[in-house]
Amino acid sequence: MTNRKMFFTMLWGAVFRRRSRAMMAVIASLVGAATLFCLASVCVAVPQQMNEEMRAYGANLIVTPASATGKSQGIDTATVRNVTALVGAGHSVKSAAYRYESVRINSAPYTIAGVDVKAVRALNRHWNVTGDWPGSGNVMVGRDVADALGVKVGSRVTIGYRAADASASASSSASAKSDSDESTETAESSAQGTQSTQTTQGEQTTQATENGRVSSDIMDNNGTEFRIAGIVDTGGNEDSIIYATTADMAKLAGSKRGADVVEYSVNAMGDELNDIVNNINRSADKNPNSAVKAQTVTRITSSDTRIIAMLQTLFWIVSLVVLVLTLVGVGTTISSIVSQRRNEIGLRKALGADSRAIGVEFYVESGIYGLIGGLLGTAIGYVLARVLCATVFGRAIGFDWLLGAGSLLLSVAIAVIASIPPVRRATRIDPAIVLREE
């Protein structure tokens, strides 16, 4: 019998004839592989899953006009398309444009937003709306507005538009979309500029009164009558705004113009989201005629990043603990196997077996235990990861083949590394002492 054939014969006997000891080693590797693969799969999937969940809570990026001309005319459709193309390059994105104007109801000032209802509804799935969304001749009011006016769904209100009074609603509403100091300062400066321009125009131009759209009398309650279709309650700035369709807004104001704010919900975060913002701003610098300013909504992005970082840190800490426990468990099992075969090792050395050959046999045996345990553990870990993601996020995850290969290699490596100390002790056994004990 050749040395190679003898090697595989001894290996077969060690693995398959001593099933109870082999089973312990396999189970030790299986538990570690299953836990590590499950945690790693969830840890890899969590950022994407959490990012998708956070996108249900509104925009994480807003775009506003950067130039004085843009603030008065809004963002034109062509610019919106170009910006959307930049944001959507390699990412899934939802967007909604808002045109803000200042109006009066019962002589009190309010802000009204002209929106594409379908786009805003898709972007802000977390809005709690009682009744219906805006439609032709119908508006949706925020909870604060409804309480101040004492109205409910089905009530009718008369909304009057005053050109000289429509100051800064676009910019102030833009500042409400971002919690950063820079965004607030930009919005406030925009508000001052817009207010000055529109006030001057109001003083120099005699405004015509048509359908109650324009009036110079602060106590004038004339206007266009709308039905309240719904009331939105978010607990945020949206509760103080009136929402109408874009067509009704143009009819009320007597003119059409671009959006004051364009909100985007893009499945990017951290540096990737900042790169998108920088690309938009650089593109705007190259084309001053369509200059816009992009900024992140820090209230959303910072929370998103912080939660994901905390979860990932927790997962990696638990994974490290499991890795150490697996190493200890497999090492203890291999040590037990080696100690039980102490007499066999002494006899083989007495018959002339080389210590290196004995060590290689034990290392290969440990690797086989790790491979079998890794295969079974990876399969079980994937099932656990699918159940966990389906339970927590309501979504299934696919099998990551690269992660699966890494799990197998790690299981084999842990088994071999854990066997090094007991195998080194075994190869230093003095055969004379063992045979004398027998």
C-alpha positions in Angstrom: 0.0 0.0 0.0 1.4 3.3 -1.0 1.9 6.2 1.4 -0.9 8.2 -0.3 -3.3 5.4 -0.1 -2.4 4.8 3.5 -2.9 8.5 4.2 -6.5 8.5 2.8 -7.3 5.2 4.6 -6.3 6.6 7.9 -8.2 9.8 7.2 -11.3 7.9 6.2 -11.1 5.9 9.4 -10.6 9.0 11.5 -13.6 10.9 10.0 -16.2 8.2 9.2 -15.5 5.4 11.7 -15.4 7.7 14.7 -18.7 9.3 14.0 -19.4 10.6 17.5 -16.2 12.6 17.7 -16.5 13.8 14.1 -20.1 14.9 14.8 -19.0 17.0 17.7 -16.4 18.8 15.5 -18.9 19.3 12.7 -21.6 20.7 15.0 -19.1 23.1 16.5 -18.2 24.4 13.1 -21.8 24.4 12.0 -23.0 26.6 14.8 -20.3 29.1 14.2 -20.8 29.2 10.4 -24.5 29.5 10.7 -24.3 32.4 13.2 -21.6 34.3 11.4 -23.2 33.9 7.9 -26.6 35.0 9.3 -25.1 38.1 11.0 -22.9 38.9 8.0 -25.8 38.6 5.5 -28.0 40.8 7.6 -25.2 43.3 8.2 -24.6 43.6 4.4 -28.4 43.9 3.7 -29.2 46.3 6.5 -27.8 49.5 4.9 -29.8 49.0 1.7 -32.9 47.8 3.6 -32.8 50.7 6.1 -32.2 53.2 3.3 -35.3 52.0 1.5 -37.3 52.2 4.7 -36.1 55.7 5.4 -37.0 56.8 1.9 -40.7 56.3 3.0 -40.2 59.3 5.3 -39.6 61.9 2.7 -36.8 63.5 0.7 -33.2 63.4 1.7 -32.1 66.0 -0.9 -33.6 69.3 -2.0 -32.9 71.6 -4.9 -33.6 75.4 -4.8 -32.8 78.3 -7.2 -29.4 79.8 -6.6 -29.6 83.1 -8.5 -31.8 86.1 -7.8 -33.6 85.6 -11.1 -34.2 82.0 -10.4 -35.8 82.8 -7.0 -38.4 85.0 -8.7 -39.0 82.7 -11.7 -38.5 79.4 -10.1 -36.8 76.3 -11.5 -37.8 75.7 -15.1 -38.8 72.3 -16.4 -35.7 71.8 -18.4 -33.5 72.4 -15.4 -35.6 70.0 -13.3 -35.1 67.3 -16.0 -31.3 67.9 -16.0 -31.0 67.7 -12.2 -33.2 64.6 -12.1 -30.9 63.0 -14.6 -27.9 63.8 -12.4 -29.6 62.5 -9.3 -30.9 59.4 -10.9 -27.7 58.3 -12.5 -27.2 54.8 -11.1 -29.8 55.3 -8.4 -33.6 54.9 -8.0 -35.1 58.2 -7.3 -38.5 59.9 -6.6 -39.0 63.6 -6.9 -41.7 66.2 -6.4 -41.7 69.9 -7.3 -43.4 72.6 -5.2 -44.4 76.2 -6.1 -45.1 78.3 -3.0 -47.2 81.5 -2.9 -48.5 83.6 0.0 -52.3 83.9 0.1 -54.9 85.2 2.5 -57.9 83.5 4.1 -60.2 85.7 6.2 -57.5 88.4 6.0 -54.9 86.1 7.6 -51.7 85.1 5.7 -51.1 81.5 4.8 -48.7 79.6 2.5 -50.1 77.6 -0.4 -48.1 75.0 -2.4 -48.9 74.0 -6.0 -47.9 70.4 -6.5 -48.2 67.4 -8.7 -50.4 65.3 -6.5 -49.2 62.0 -7.8 -45.5 62.8 -7.3 -46.0 64.3 -3.8 -48.1 61.3 -2.8 -45.5 58.8 -4.0 -42.6 60.7 -2.3 -44.3 61.3 1.1 -45.9 58.0 2.0 -45.7 58.8 5.7 -48.2 61.7 5.4 -51.4 61.0 7.4 -54.2 62.4 5.2 -57.8 62.5 6.4 -60.1 62.7 3.4 -58.7 63.1 -0.1 -55.7 64.7 -1.8 -56.0 67.9 -3.8 -57.9 67.9 -7.0 -59.4 70.5 -9.4 -61.2 73.0 -7.2 -60.2 71.1 -4.1 -57.4 71.8 -1.7 -55.7 69.9 1.2 -54.9 71.9 4.3 -52.4 71.1 7.1 -53.7 70.3 10.5 -52.5 73.6 12.0 -54.3 75.5 9.2 -57.5 73.5 9.7 -57.5 74.2 13.4 -56.8 77.9 12.9 -59.7 78.3 10.4 -62.0 75.9 12.3 -62.7 73.9 9.1 -63.1 70.2 8.4 -63.3 68.0 5.3 -66.0 69.3 3.0 -65.8 72.9 4.2 -65.3 75.7 1.8 -62.8 78.5 2.0 -62.1 81.6 0.0 -58.5 82.0 -0.9 -57.2 85.4 -2.1 -53.9 86.0 -3.8 -52.1 89.4 -3.4 -49.0 89.8 -5.6 -47.5 92.4 -3.3 -48.1 90.2 -0.4 -46.7 86.9 -1.8 -43.3 87.3 -0.2 -40.8 84.7 0.6 -43.1 81.8 0.9 -41.1 79.7 -1.5 -37.8 80.3 0.3 -39.1 80.0 3.8 -40.8 76.7 2.9 -37.5 75.5 1.4 -35.8 76.2 4.7 -38.3 74.0 6.4 -37.1 71.1 4.3 -33.6 71.1 5.8 -32.3 71.4 9.3 -28.8 72.6 8.4 -27.7 76.1 9.3 -26.5 76.7 5.8 -29.9 75.8 4.3 -31.7 78.1 6.7 -29.4 81.1 6.0 -29.9 80.5 2.3 -33.6 80.4 2.6 -33.8 83.5 4.8 -31.7 85.5 2.3 -33.9 84.3 -0.5 -36.9 85.3 1.4 -35.6 88.8 1.9 -34.7 89.2 -1.8 -38.0 87.8 -3.0 -40.0 90.0 -0.6 -38.1 93.1 -1.7 -38.6 92.4 -5.4 -42.3 91.6 -5.1 -43.0 94.5 -2.8 -41.4 96.9 -5.2 -43.4 95.4 -8.1 -46.6 95.7 -6.0 -45.9 99.4 -5.3 -45.1 100.3 -9.0 -47.8 98.2 -10.7 -51.5 98.6 -10.5 -52.8 95.1 -10.0 -56.0 94.0 -11.7 -58.6 92.2 -9.7 -59.8 89.2 -11.6 -61.6 86.2 -9.9 -60.3 87.6 -6.6 -56.7 86.7 -7.4 -55.1 90.1 -6.8 -55.9 92.7 -4.3 -54.1 95.6 -2.7 -56.4 95.9 0.3 -55.1 93.9 3.3 -58.7 93.5 4.6 -60.0 92.3 1.2 -61.6 88.9 1.6 -62.4 88.4 -2.0 -60.8 85.4 -3.8 -61.4 82.0 -5.3 -63.6 79.5 -3.4 -62.1 76.1 -2.9 -63.5 73.0 -1.2 -61.3 71.3 1.5 -60.8 67.8 0.2 -58.5 66.6 3.0 -56.4 67.4 6.0 -52.8 66.4 6.3 -51.2 65.7 9.7 -47.5 65.0 9.8 -46.4 66.8 13.0 -44.0 68.9 10.9 -44.0 72.0 8.8 -46.4 70.5 6.3 -49.2 71.1 8.9 -49.0 74.8 8.3 -49.3 74.7 4.5 -52.3 74.6 2.0 -51.8 72.2 -0.9 -53.4 72.7 -4.3 -52.9 71.3 -7.8 -50.4 73.0 -10.1 -53.2 74.0 -12.4 -55.3 75.6 -9.6 -52.2 77.4 -8.3 -51.6 78.9 -11.8 -55.2 79.9 -12.1 -55.2 81.5 -8.6 -52.0 83.4 -9.1 -52.9 84.3 -12.7 -49.5 83.1 -14.0 -47.3 80.1 -14.5 -43.7 79.8 -13.3 -41.2 77.2 -12.2 -40.9 75.4 -8.9 -39.4 77.0 -5.9 -38.3 73.7 -4.4 -37.7 70.2 -5.9 -37.4 67.4 -3.4 -35.7 64.1 -4.1 -35.7 60.8 -2.4 -32.7 58.9 -3.6 -31.4 55.5 -2.4 -27.9 56.9 -1.5 -26.4 58.0 1.8 -23.2 59.3 3.3 -20.4 60.1 0.9 -22.4 58.8 -2.1 -25.2 61.3 -1.4 -22.7 64.1 -0.9 -21.1 63.3 -4.2 -24.5 63.7 -5.9 -25.0 67.1 -4.2 -21.5 68.2 -5.3 -22.1 67.1 -8.9 -25.3 69.2 -9.1 -23.7 72.2 -7.6 -20.7 71.9 -10.0 -23.0 71.6 -12.9 -24.9 74.7 -11.8 -21.7 76.6 -11.6 -20.9 75.8 -15.2 -24.4 77.1 -16.4 -25.3 80.2 -14.4 -28.5 80.7 -16.4 -30.0 77.6 -14.8 -28.1 77.7 -11.5 -29.6 75.7 -8.7 -28.3 74.8 -5.3 -28.6 71.3 -3.9 -28.4 70.4 -0.3 -29.1 67.3 1.9 -31.9 67.2 4.4 -29.8 66.6 7.4 -32.7 65.6 9.6 -33.2 62.5 7.4 -29.6 61.8 6.3 -28.0 62.1 9.7 -30.6 59.8 11.3 -30.2 57.3 8.5 -26.4 57.2 8.8 -26.4 57.1 12.6 -28.9 54.2 12.8 -27.2 52.1 10.2 -23.7 52.7 11.8 -25.1 51.6 15.2 -26.6 48.5 13.8 -23.5 47.5 11.8 -21.3 48.1 14.8 -23.6 45.9 16.9 -23.5 43.1 14.3 -19.8 43.2 13.9 -19.2 43.1 17.7 -21.5 40.1 18.0 -19.8 38.5 15.0 -16.4 38.9 16.6 -17.7 37.3 19.9 -19.2 34.4 17.9 -15.9 34.0 16.0 -13.9 33.7 19.2 -16.4 31.3 20.7 -16.3 29.2 17.6 -12.6 29.1 17.7 -12.6 28.0 21.3 -15.3 25.4 20.7 -13.6 23.8 17.7 -10.3 23.9 19.4 -11.7 22.1 22.5 -13.3 19.5 20.3 -10.2 18.9 18.2 -8.1 18.7 21.4 -10.5 16.1 22.8 -10.1 14.1 19.6 -6.4 14.3 19.7 -6.2 13.2 23.3 -8.4 10.2 22.6 -6.0 9.1 19.9 -2.9 9.7 21.9 -2.0 6.0 22.1 -2.6 5.6 18.3 -0.2 8.5 17.7 2.5 7.0 20.0 2.2 3.6 18.3 2.5 5.2 14.8 5.5 7.1 15.8 7.1 3.9 17.3 6.5 2.3 13.9 8.4 5.1 12.2 5.7 7.6 11.3 6.9 11.1 10.7 5.6 13.9 13.1 5.0 16.1 10.0 2.8 13.4 8.3 0.8 12.9 11.5 0.3 16.7 11.8 -0.8 17.0 8.2 -3.3 14.2 8.7 -4.9 16.0 11.7 -4.9 19.3 9.9 -6.7 17.8 6.9 -9.1 16.0 9.2 -9.9 19.3 11.0 -10.3 21.0 7.6 -12.9 18.4 6.5 -14.8 18.9 9.8 -14.7 22.7 9.1 -15.8 22.2 5.4 -18.8 20.0 6.3 -19.8 22.2 9.2 -19.3 25.3 7.0 -21.6 23.9 4.2 -24.4 23.0 6.6 -23.9 26.2 8.7 -24.0 28.5 5.7 -27.2 26.9 4.4 -28.8 27.2 7.9 -27.5 30.8 8.3 -29.0 31.8 5.0 -32.4 30.5 6.0 -32.1 32.3 9.3 -31.1 35.5 7.5 -34.1 35.3 5.1 -36.5 34.8 8.0 -35.0 37.7 10.0 -35.1 40.1 7.0 -38.6 39.0 6.1 -39.8 39.5 9.7 -38.1 42.9 10.3 -38.1 44.5 6.9 -40.8 42.6 5.1 -38.3 41.8 2.3 -36.4 38.7 1.2 -32.7 38.7 0.6 -30.8 36.8 -2.1 -27.9 34.4 -1.5 -24.6 36.2 -1.6 -22.2 33.7 -3.3 -19.1 35.7 -2.4 -20.2 35.7 1.3 -21.0 32.0 1.1 -17.5 31.2 -0.3 -16.0 33.4 2.5 -18.0 31.5 5.1 -16.7 28.1 3.9 -13.1 29.3 3.8 -13.4 30.9 7.2 -14.9 27.7 8.7 -12.1 25.6 7.3 -9.5 28.2 8.4 -11.0 28.3 12.0 -11.0 24.5 12.2 -7.4 24.2 11.1 -6.2 27.1 13.2 -8.0 25.7 16.3 -6.3 22.3 15.8 -2.7 23.7 15.7 -2.1 23.7 19.5 -3.4 20.2 20.2 -1.7 18.8 17.1 1.6 20.3 18.0 1.3 18.7 21.4 0.4 15.4 19.8 3.4 15.4 17.5 5.7 15.8 20.5 4.4 12.7 22.2 7.2 10.3 23.3 6.2 6.8 21.9 8.2 5.1 24.7 6.1 6.7 27.4 2.9 5.8 25.6 3.9 2.2 25.0 5.1 1.8 28.6 1.6 3.0 29.8 0.0 0.3 27.7 
